[in-house]
Every structure is written in structure tokens, then in C-alpha cells.
Amino acid sequence: MSVIANTPKPPYYAVIFTSTRTEDDNGYGEMANRMVELAEQQPGFLGVESARENVGITVSYWADLDSIKNWKANSEHLEAQKTGRKSWYASFKVRISKVERDYGI
């Protein structure tokens, strides 16, 4: 995974997952890696960027809203969501945004 996702020309969508963790690390790292591997296999997936200090921020990029909906409903992803709510996250928020413009070097 590259540090900055190589996304196509807009428009596309960003799912922004912001979280604070609990002390429980029971399998978190392995599951996080598996979710990236699984997301990369989903139709409409464009890339992902992630950083963690006191607050974790993961941004995944998708071609359209249907791709996001299908990813949210993936059975393995649903299990990870359930475990995250129960064990890994003290708090989290998911935001979905349409990317209208991007630029950089």
C-alpha cells in the first residue's frame, strides 16, 4: 500500500473513518490488514490512506456510492465492524464525501 493513494480524476467518493482506540489490541492489527486486503478486491475500490496517533484516520476511496454500500455489507467486513464496536474502539465516526476536485504533486 502506498502512503498516498493514486486516485483517478474526480468525481469519486471518500469514506473517512475516524476513531479512538480502547486498550484491547486482541487481533486488531491483523484484522486491519485483512480489511485492506479485502477492500482492494472489491469492485469500485480506488485506494486507501491511513494514519494513527491519538486519533486514527483511515480514508478509503471508491468509484461510487453503490461500491461503498456493497463494501459496508461484505460479511467479513460486518464481522470486523461488530468486533470493533465491541472491543477495539472507544469512539468512531464514519463520513462519506464526494471528491469534486483534487490536486498535488
N, CA, C and O atoms as a MOPAC input file, in Angstrom:
PM7 MOZYME 1SCF
protein

 N      0.85400 1    -1.18600 1     0.00000 1
 C      0.00000 1     0.00000 1     0.00000 1
 C      0.89100 1     1.23800 1     0.00000 1
 O      1.77500 1     1.37300 1     0.84500 1
 N      0.65600 1     2.13200 1    -0.94300 1
 C      1.42500 1     3.37400 1    -0.96700 1
 C      0.89300 1     4.31600 1     0.11700 1
 O     -0.21700 1     4.13900 1     0.61800 1
 N      1.69000 1     5.30300 1     0.46400 1
 C      1.30800 1     6.24900 1     1.51400 1
 C      0.15900 1     7.13800 1     1.05800 1
 O     -0.78400 1     7.37600 1     1.81300 1
 N      0.23600 1     7.62700 1    -0.17300 1
 C     -0.82400 1     8.45500 1    -0.72900 1
 C     -1.46900 1     7.68200 1    -1.88100 1
 O     -0.79100 1     7.25700 1    -2.81700 1
 N     -2.77300 1     7.51000 1    -1.79800 1
 C     -3.49300 1     6.73800 1    -2.80800 1
 C     -3.42700 1     7.42900 1    -4.16100 1
 O     -3.54100 1     8.65200 1    -4.25000 1
 N     -3.24700 1     6.65100 1    -5.19500 1
 C     -3.22100 1     7.15100 1    -6.57000 1
 C     -4.64700 1     7.08200 1    -7.11900 1
 O     -5.01500 1     6.11000 1    -7.77900 1
 N     -5.43300 1     8.09700 1    -6.85100 1
 C     -6.83800 1     8.11000 1    -7.24100 1
 C     -7.01300 1     8.65900 1    -8.65400 1
 O     -6.15800 1     9.39300 1    -9.15000 1
 N     -8.12700 1     8.30000 1    -9.30000 1
 C     -8.38000 1     8.79600 1   -10.65800 1
 C     -8.86700 1    10.24400 1   -10.64100 1
 O     -9.00200 1    10.85600 1    -9.58200 1
 N     -9.11900 1    10.76200 1   -11.79800 1
 C     -9.68200 1    12.10400 1   -11.92700 1
 C    -11.07700 1    12.10300 1   -11.27400 1
 O    -11.86200 1    11.18400 1   -11.50800 1
 N    -11.39600 1    13.13700 1   -10.44900 1
 C    -12.71800 1    13.21600 1    -9.82000 1
 C    -13.82400 1    13.34700 1   -10.86000 1
 O    -13.55400 1    13.71200 1   -12.00400 1
 N    -15.04500 1    13.06100 1   -10.48400 1
 C    -15.50700 1    12.79100 1    -9.12300 1
 C    -15.35300 1    11.31800 1    -8.72600 1
 O    -15.39200 1    10.41300 1    -9.56000 1
 N    -15.17600 1    11.12400 1    -7.41500 1
 C    -15.18700 1     9.81800 1    -6.77700 1
 C    -15.55100 1    10.07300 1    -5.32100 1
 O    -15.79400 1    11.21700 1    -4.93800 1
 N    -15.59300 1     9.03900 1    -4.51700 1
 C    -16.05900 1     9.18800 1    -3.13900 1
 C    -14.98100 1     8.79500 1    -2.14100 1
 O    -14.13900 1     7.94000 1    -2.41700 1
 N    -15.02200 1     9.43200 1    -0.97800 1
 C    -14.11700 1     9.12900 1     0.12300 1
 C    -14.93900 1     8.71400 1     1.34200 1
 O    -15.88900 1     9.39800 1     1.72300 1
 N    -14.56800 1     7.59600 1     1.94300 1
 C    -15.13900 1     7.17500 1     3.21700 1
 C    -14.07400 1     7.47000 1     4.26400 1
 O    -12.98600 1     6.89600 1     4.23100 1
 N    -14.39000 1     8.36200 1     5.19100 1
 C    -13.44800 1     8.81200 1     6.20200 1
 C    -13.84200 1     8.17000 1     7.53100 1
 O    -14.90100 1     8.46100 1     8.08700 1
 N    -12.97200 1     7.29100 1     8.02900 1
 C    -13.21600 1     6.58500 1     9.28200 1
 C    -12.24800 1     7.14000 1    10.32200 1
 O    -11.03800 1     6.93900 1    10.22700 1
 N    -12.79400 1     7.83800 1    11.31300 1
 C    -12.00400 1     8.44400 1    12.37800 1
 C    -12.31900 1     7.70000 1    13.66600 1
 O    -13.48500 1     7.45300 1    13.97400 1
 N    -11.27000 1     7.33800 1    14.43100 1
 C    -11.51500 1     6.52000 1    15.62200 1
 C    -10.52900 1     6.80900 1    16.74200 1
 O     -9.42300 1     7.30100 1    16.52100 1
 N    -10.96500 1     6.48900 1    17.94100 1
 C    -10.08000 1     6.39300 1    19.09300 1
 C    -10.17000 1     4.95500 1    19.57400 1
 O    -11.24200 1     4.35100 1    19.55200 1
 N     -9.05200 1     4.41500 1    20.00500 1
 C     -8.95200 1     3.00700 1    20.35800 1
 C     -9.14100 1     2.77200 1    21.85400 1
 O     -8.94300 1     3.66500 1    22.67700 1
 N     -9.52700 1     1.54700 1    22.17400 1
 C     -9.50200 1     1.06700 1    23.55700 1
 C     -8.11000 1     0.49300 1    23.79500 1
 O     -7.25900 1     0.53100 1    22.90600 1
 N     -7.88100 1    -0.03500 1    24.98200 1
 C     -6.60800 1    -0.69100 1    25.29200 1
 C     -6.53100 1    -2.08000 1    24.67600 1
 O     -5.43800 1    -2.63100 1    24.55100 1
 N     -7.66200 1    -2.66100 1    24.28800 1
 C     -7.72900 1    -4.02200 1    23.75400 1
 C     -7.16800 1    -4.07600 1    22.34300 1
 O     -7.71800 1    -3.46200 1    21.42900 1
 N     -6.06500 1    -4.81300 1    22.16200 1
 C     -5.45000 1    -4.93400 1    20.84900 1
 C     -5.67600 1    -6.32100 1    20.26000 1
 O     -5.12800 1    -6.63900 1    19.20400 1
 N     -6.44900 1    -7.12100 1    20.90500 1
 C     -6.67200 1    -8.52300 1    20.56200 1
 C     -7.00200 1    -8.74100 1    19.08100 1
 O     -8.17000 1    -8.76400 1    18.69400 1
 N     -5.95300 1    -8.90300 1    18.25800 1
 C     -6.14400 1    -9.17900 1    16.84800 1
 C     -6.40700 1    -7.96900 1    15.97200 1
 O     -6.69400 1    -8.12300 1    14.78500 1
 N     -6.31800 1    -6.77400 1    16.52500 1
 C     -6.65600 1    -5.56900 1    15.76200 1
 C     -5.77700 1    -5.39000 1    14.52200 1
 O     -6.29100 1    -5.17500 1    13.42400 1
 N     -4.46900 1    -5.47600 1    14.69000 1
 C     -3.55200 1    -5.24500 1    13.58100 1
 C     -3.77900 1    -6.20300 1    12.42700 1
 O     -3.78200 1    -5.80800 1    11.26100 1
 N     -3.96900 1    -7.47200 1    12.77200 1
 C     -4.21800 1    -8.47800 1    11.73900 1
 C     -5.52700 1    -8.19400 1    11.00600 1
 O     -5.60200 1    -8.30800 1     9.78200 1
 N     -6.55700 1    -7.82400 1    11.76900 1
 C     -7.85300 1    -7.54500 1    11.14700 1
 C     -7.77600 1    -6.29800 1    10.27400 1
 O     -8.35700 1    -6.27000 1     9.18900 1
 N     -7.07400 1    -5.27500 1    10.72400 1
 C     -6.93600 1    -4.05600 1     9.92500 1
 C     -6.25700 1    -4.37600 1     8.59100 1
 O     -6.69100 1    -3.90200 1     7.54100 1
 N     -5.19800 1    -5.17600 1     8.63600 1
 C     -4.51200 1    -5.57500 1     7.40500 1
 C     -5.42500 1    -6.39100 1     6.50200 1
 O     -5.43000 1    -6.20500 1     5.28500 1
 N     -6.20000 1    -7.29500 1     7.09800 1
 C     -7.11400 1    -8.11800 1     6.31400 1
 C     -8.18400 1    -7.26500 1     5.64900 1
 O     -8.56200 1    -7.53000 1     4.50700 1
 N     -8.68000 1    -6.24000 1     6.34900 1
 C     -9.71400 1    -5.38700 1     5.77000 1
 C     -9.17900 1    -4.61800 1     4.55900 1
 O     -9.91100 1    -4.41500 1     3.59000 1
 N     -7.92000 1    -4.19200 1     4.60100 1
 C     -7.32700 1    -3.51700 1     3.43500 1
 C     -7.22100 1    -4.50400 1     2.27700 1
 O     -7.57700 1    -4.17900 1     1.14500 1
 N     -6.73000 1    -5.71300 1     2.56300 1
 C     -6.63600 1    -6.73900 1     1.51200 1
 C     -8.00100 1    -7.02200 1     0.88900 1
 O     -8.13000 1    -7.12100 1    -0.33100 1
 N     -9.01200 1    -7.15000 1     1.73900 1
 C    -10.36200 1    -7.45600 1     1.26700 1
 C    -10.95100 1    -6.28700 1     0.48100 1
 O    -11.57000 1    -6.49100 1    -0.56300 1
 N    -10.76200 1    -5.06400 1     0.97600 1
 C    -11.27900 1    -3.87700 1     0.28200 1
 C    -10.66300 1    -3.77200 1    -1.11600 1
 O    -11.34700 1    -3.42000 1    -2.07700 1
 N     -9.37400 1    -4.07700 1    -1.22000 1
 C     -8.69100 1    -3.99600 1    -2.51800 1
 C     -9.30800 1    -4.92800 1    -3.55600 1
 O     -9.14300 1    -4.70800 1    -4.75600 1
 N    -10.00900 1    -5.95600 1    -3.11600 1
 C    -10.64300 1    -6.92300 1    -4.01800 1
 C    -12.06100 1    -6.51700 1    -4.42400 1
 O    -12.66400 1    -7.15100 1    -5.29000 1
 N    -12.59300 1    -5.46700 1    -3.80300 1
 C    -13.97600 1    -5.07100 1    -4.04400 1
 C    -14.10800 1    -4.21300 1    -5.29100 1
 O    -13.27900 1    -3.33500 1    -5.53100 1
 N    -15.14400 1    -4.46000 1    -6.08900 1
 C    -15.40100 1    -3.59400 1    -7.25000 1
 C    -15.59200 1    -2.14400 1    -6.79600 1
 O    -16.29500 1    -1.87700 1    -5.82100 1
 N    -14.97100 1    -1.23100 1    -7.50200 1
 C    -15.11600 1     0.19100 1    -7.19900 1
 C    -14.09800 1     0.73900 1    -6.22100 1
 O    -14.05900 1     1.94900 1    -5.99800 1
 N    -13.26100 1    -0.12400 1    -5.62100 1
 C    -12.23700 1     0.34500 1    -4.68800 1
 C    -11.14800 1     1.06700 1    -5.46300 1
 O    -10.68200 1     0.57300 1    -6.49000 1
 N    -10.73200 1     2.25600 1    -4.96700 1
 C     -9.73000 1     3.06200 1    -5.66400 1
 C     -8.42600 1     3.22600 1    -4.88400 1
 O     -7.38300 1     3.48600 1    -5.48600 1
 N     -8.46200 1     3.08000 1    -3.56000 1
 C     -7.25700 1     3.25300 1    -2.76300 1
 C     -7.58800 1     3.54300 1    -1.30900 1
 O     -8.75000 1     3.71500 1    -0.94300 1
 N     -6.54500 1     3.59300 1    -0.48500 1
 C     -6.72800 1     3.84200 1     0.94500 1
 C     -5.50200 1     4.56500 1     1.49800 1
 O     -4.37700 1     4.36000 1     1.04100 1
 N     -5.74800 1     5.41200 1     2.48700 1
 C     -4.70000 1     6.10800 1     3.23100 1
 C     -5.04600 1     6.00300 1     4.70800 1
 O     -6.21500 1     6.08700 1     5.08500 1
 N     -4.02100 1     5.81800 1     5.54700 1
 C     -4.31100 1     5.63700 1     6.96400 1
 C     -3.18700 1     6.20200 1     7.82200 1
 O     -2.01300 1     6.12200 1     7.45900 1
 N     -3.55900 1     6.77500 1     8.96500 1
 C     -2.59200 1     7.29600 1     9.92700 1
 C     -3.17100 1     7.12900 1    11.32500 1
 O     -4.38200 1     7.23100 1    11.52200 1
 N     -2.29100 1     6.87000 1    12.30000 1
 C     -2.75800 1     6.73100 1    13.67800 1
 C     -1.74300 1     7.34200 1    14.62500 1
 O     -0.55100 1     7.04200 1    14.57000 1
 N     -2.23700 1     8.19500 1    15.48200 1
 C     -1.51500 1     8.71800 1    16.63900 1
 C     -2.49500 1     8.56100 1    17.79200 1
 O     -2.82300 1     7.43700 1    18.17300 1
 N     -2.96200 1     9.65900 1    18.34700 1
 C     -4.01300 1     9.59600 1    19.37500 1
 C     -5.36700 1     9.30400 1    18.75100 1
 O     -6.23200 1     8.68400 1    19.36800 1
 N     -5.53500 1     9.76200 1    17.51600 1
 C     -6.75100 1     9.53400 1    16.74200 1
 C     -6.35100 1     8.82900 1    15.45800 1
 O     -5.38500 1     9.22600 1    14.80700 1
 N     -7.07400 1     7.80000 1    15.09400 1
 C     -6.81300 1     7.11100 1    13.83500 1
 C     -7.71400 1     7.66500 1    12.74800 1
 O     -8.89500 1     7.92600 1    12.97700 1
 N     -7.14900 1     7.84000 1    11.57000 1
 C     -7.93200 1     8.29800 1    10.42000 1
 C     -7.57900 1     7.39400 1     9.24100 1
 O     -6.42100 1     7.29700 1     8.83500 1
 N     -8.59300 1     6.74400 1     8.70900 1
 C     -8.42700 1     5.94100 1     7.50500 1
 C     -9.40800 1     6.47200 1     6.47200 1
 O    -10.60400 1     6.59700 1     6.73700 1
 N     -8.89000 1     6.78200 1     5.29800 1
 C     -9.72300 1     7.26700 1     4.20800 1
 C     -9.62800 1     6.24400 1     3.08300 1
 O     -8.54900 1     5.98100 1     2.55200 1
 N    -10.78100 1     5.67100 1     2.73100 1
 C    -10.81100 1     4.78500 1     1.56600 1
 C    -11.55800 1     5.49700 1     0.45600 1
 O    -12.50100 1     6.24900 1     0.70400 1
 N    -11.12300 1     5.24800 1    -0.77600 1
 C    -11.67400 1     5.93000 1    -1.93800 1
 C    -12.42000 1     4.92900 1    -2.80700 1
 O    -11.96800 1     3.80300 1    -3.01400 1
 N    -13.57500 1     5.36300 1    -3.31200 1
 C    -14.47800 1     4.47700 1    -4.04900 1
 C    -15.02400 1     5.17800 1    -5.28000 1
 O    -15.16900 1     6.40000 1    -5.30800 1
 N    -15.32200 1     4.38200 1    -6.29500 1
 C    -15.81600 1     4.92300 1    -7.56200 1
 C    -17.21900 1     5.50500 1    -7.43900 1
 O    -17.54000 1     6.49700 1    -8.09400 1
 N    -18.06700 1     4.88400 1    -6.59200 1
 C    -19.46200 1     5.32400 1    -6.49300 1
 C    -20.07700 1     4.86400 1    -5.17400 1
 O    -19.48400 1     4.08700 1    -4.42500 1
 N    -21.27300 1     5.36300 1    -4.91400 1
 C    -21.95900 1     5.05400 1    -3.66000 1
 C    -22.35500 1     3.58400 1    -3.56000 1
 O    -22.35400 1     3.02600 1    -2.46300 1
 N    -22.69200 1     2.94500 1    -4.67800 1
 C    -23.03000 1     1.52100 1    -4.64300 1
 C    -21.84000 1     0.68000 1    -4.19900 1
 O    -22.01600 1    -0.29400 1    -3.46700 1
 N    -20.64400 1     1.03400 1    -4.62600 1
 C    -19.44100 1     0.31600 1    -4.20100 1
 C    -19.25300 1     0.42200 1    -2.69000 1
 O    -18.88000 1    -0.55400 1    -2.03900 1
 N    -19.50800 1     1.59700 1    -2.13600 1
 C    -19.40100 1     1.80800 1    -0.68700 1
 C    -20.45100 1     0.96400 1     0.03100 1
 O    -20.14900 1     0.30900 1     1.02900 1
 N    -21.66500 1     0.97900 1    -0.47000 1
 C    -22.75600 1     0.20900 1     0.13400 1
 C    -22.42000 1    -1.28300 1     0.13600 1
 O    -22.63700 1    -1.96500 1     1.13800 1
 N    -21.89700 1    -1.78600 1    -0.96800 1
 C    -21.53600 1    -3.19700 1    -1.05400 1
 C    -20.38800 1    -3.54400 1    -0.11200 1
 O    -20.39200 1    -4.62000 1     0.48500 1
 N    -19.41900 1    -2.66700 1     0.03200 1
 C    -18.31500 1    -2.89000 1     0.96300 1
 C    -18.83100 1    -2.92100 1     2.39800 1
 O    -18.42800 1    -3.78500 1     3.17700 1
 N    -19.70200 1    -2.00700 1     2.75100 1
 C    -20.26200 1    -1.97100 1     4.10600 1
 C    -21.00400 1    -3.26800 1     4.42800 1
 O    -21.01200 1    -3.70500 1     5.57900 1
 N    -21.62800 1    -3.88900 1     3.42000 1
 C    -22.42200 1    -5.10100 1     3.61700 1
 C    -21.61400 1    -6.39500 1     3.47900 1
 O    -22.16100 1    -7.47700 1     3.69400 1
 N    -20.32100 1    -6.31200 1     3.12500 1
 C    -19.49400 1    -7.50500 1     2.99100 1
 C    -19.47500 1    -8.27500 1     4.31600 1
 O    -19.25700 1    -7.67500 1     5.36900 1
 N    -19.69800 1    -9.58700 1     4.28000 1
 C    -19.85600 1   -10.37400 1     5.51000 1
 C    -18.62500 1   -10.33300 1     6.41200 1
 O    -18.76200 1   -10.21800 1     7.63000 1
 N    -17.44700 1   -10.42300 1     5.84600 1
 C    -16.22900 1   -10.36800 1     6.66900 1
 C    -16.03400 1    -8.97100 1     7.25700 1
 O    -15.58400 1    -8.82500 1     8.39400 1
 N    -16.37400 1    -7.95500 1     6.48000 1
 C    -16.29400 1    -6.57500 1     6.96200 1
 C    -17.31700 1    -6.35200 1     8.08400 1
 O    -17.02300 1    -5.65900 1     9.05700 1
 N    -18.51200 1    -6.93600 1     7.95200 1
 C    -19.53000 1    -6.82200 1     9.00400 1
 C    -19.02700 1    -7.40200 1    10.32400 1
 O    -19.27500 1    -6.83400 1    11.38700 1
 N    -18.32000 1    -8.53500 1    10.25900 1
 C    -17.74300 1    -9.13800 1    11.47300 1
 C    -16.71400 1    -8.21100 1    12.09900 1
 O    -16.69000 1    -8.04400 1    13.31800 1
 N    -15.86700 1    -7.60600 1    11.27800 1
 C    -14.86400 1    -6.66900 1    11.78500 1
 C    -15.53200 1    -5.45900 1    12.42900 1
 O    -15.08400 1    -4.98400 1    13.47300 1
 N    -16.60300 1    -4.95800 1    11.81000 1
 C    -17.33400 1    -3.82100 1    12.38300 1
 C    -17.88700 1    -4.18000 1    13.76300 1
 O    -17.78800 1    -3.39700 1    14.70800 1
 N    -18.46400 1    -5.36400 1    13.86200 1
 C    -19.05500 1    -5.82500 1    15.12700 1
 C    -17.98400 1    -5.92200 1    16.21900 1
 O    -18.19400 1    -5.45900 1    17.34000 1
 N    -16.84800 1    -6.52000 1    15.89100 1
 C    -15.76000 1    -6.64900 1    16.86600 1
 C    -15.21000 1    -5.27500 1    17.23200 1
 O    -14.89100 1    -5.02400 1    18.39400 1
 N    -15.09800 1    -4.38700 1    16.25100 1
 C    -14.60600 1    -3.03900 1    16.51700 1
 C    -15.47800 1    -2.29300 1    17.50900 1
 O    -14.97400 1    -1.65800 1    18.43500 1
 N    -16.79400 1    -2.36800 1    17.31400 1
 C    -17.72300 1    -1.70200 1    18.24100 1
 C    -17.61800 1    -2.30100 1    19.64100 1
 O    -17.69700 1    -1.58500 1    20.63900 1
 N    -17.44100 1    -3.60900 1    19.70500 1
 C    -17.42600 1    -4.31400 1    20.98900 1
 C    -16.09300 1    -4.18000 1    21.72400 1
 O    -16.07100 1    -4.05300 1    22.94900 1
 N    -14.97600 1    -4.20800 1    20.98000 1
 C    -13.68000 1    -4.34800 1    21.64100 1
 C    -12.64500 1    -3.27500 1    21.33800 1
 O    -11.94500 1    -2.83700 1    22.25100 1
 N    -12.52400 1    -2.83700 1    20.08800 1
 C    -11.36000 1    -2.05600 1    19.68300 1
 C    -11.53000 1    -0.54800 1    19.74300 1
 O    -10.54400 1     0.16900 1    19.91500 1
 N    -12.74800 1    -0.04700 1    19.60700 1
 C    -12.93400 1     1.39400 1    19.50000 1
 C    -13.65300 1     1.97700 1    20.71000 1
 O    -14.71500 1     1.50400 1    21.11500 1
 N    -13.04300 1     3.02000 1    21.27800 1
 C    -13.71600 1     3.78300 1    22.33100 1
 C    -14.75400 1     4.69700 1    21.68100 1
 O    -15.82500 1     4.93100 1    22.24100 1
 N    -14.42500 1     5.20900 1    20.49700 1
 C    -15.35800 1     6.02100 1    19.72300 1
 C    -14.93500 1     5.98800 1    18.25900 1
 O    -13.77200 1     5.74100 1    17.93900 1
 N    -15.89900 1     6.24000 1    17.37800 1
 C    -15.58500 1     6.33700 1    15.95600 1
 C    -16.67300 1     7.11100 1    15.24500 1
 O    -17.78600 1     7.26800 1    15.74600 1
 N    -16.32400 1     7.58700 1    14.06900 1
 C    -17.27000 1     8.29100 1    13.21000 1
 C    -16.91400 1     7.94700 1    11.77000 1
 O    -15.74000 1     7.87300 1    11.40800 1
 N    -17.94600 1     7.73600 1    10.95300 1
 C    -17.76700 1     7.47900 1     9.52800 1
 C    -18.42400 1     8.62200 1     8.76600 1
 O    -19.57100 1     8.98800 1     9.02400 1
 N    -17.67300 1     9.17300 1     7.82600 1
 C    -18.19600 1    10.24000 1     6.98100 1
 C    -17.98000 1     9.83700 1     5.52300 1
 O    -16.93900 1     9.28100 1     5.17200 1
 N    -18.94800 1    10.11600 1     4.69700 1
 C    -18.83600 1     9.81900 1     3.27300 1
 C    -18.93600 1    11.13500 1     2.51500 1
 O    -19.88300 1    11.90200 1     2.68900 1
 N    -17.94400 1    11.37700 1     1.67500 1
 C    -17.87100 1    12.63800 1     0.93800 1
 C    -17.63600 1    12.39100 1    -0.53700 1
 O    -16.97900 1    11.42200 1    -0.91800 1
 N    -18.16600 1    13.25500 1    -1.35200 1
 C    -17.88400 1    13.22600 1    -2.78200 1
 C    -16.68400 1    14.12700 1    -3.04200 1
 O    -16.67600 1    15.29500 1    -2.65600 1
 N    -15.68100 1    13.57700 1    -3.69500 1
 C    -14.49200 1    14.36200 1    -4.05700 1
 C    -14.77700 1    15.02900 1    -5.39300 1
 O    -14.95100 1    14.35900 1    -6.41100 1
 N    -14.82300 1    16.34000 1    -5.37600 1
 C    -15.11600 1    17.12100 1    -6.57600 1
 C    -13.84800 1    17.56500 1    -7.28600 1
 O    -13.83400 1    17.77300 1    -8.49900 1
 N    -12.76800 1    17.70800 1    -6.49300 1
 C    -11.52900 1    18.23700 1    -7.04500 1
 C    -10.37700 1    17.69100 1    -6.20200 1
 O    -10.50700 1    17.55100 1    -4.98600 1
 N     -9.26300 1    17.38800 1    -6.84100 1
 C     -8.05100 1    17.07300 1    -6.11100 1
 C     -6.84800 1    17.60100 1    -6.86800 1
 O     -6.91900 1    17.80000 1    -8.08100 1
 N     -5.75000 1    17.83100 1    -6.17400 1
 C     -4.52700 1    18.31000 1    -6.81100 1
 C     -3.36700 1    18.02400 1    -5.89000 1
 O     -3.56700 1    17.80600 1    -4.69500 1
 N     -2.19200 1    18.02200 1    -6.40300 1
 C     -0.99300 1    17.77400 1    -5.61600 1
 C      0.18600 1    17.54600 1    -6.52900 1
 O      0.10900 1    17.73500 1    -7.74300 1
 N      1.29400 1    17.12900 1    -5.90900 1
 C      2.48600 1    16.82900 1    -6.68900 1
 C      2.89100 1    15.39600 1    -6.49100 1
 O      3.88100 1    14.94800 1    -7.06900 1

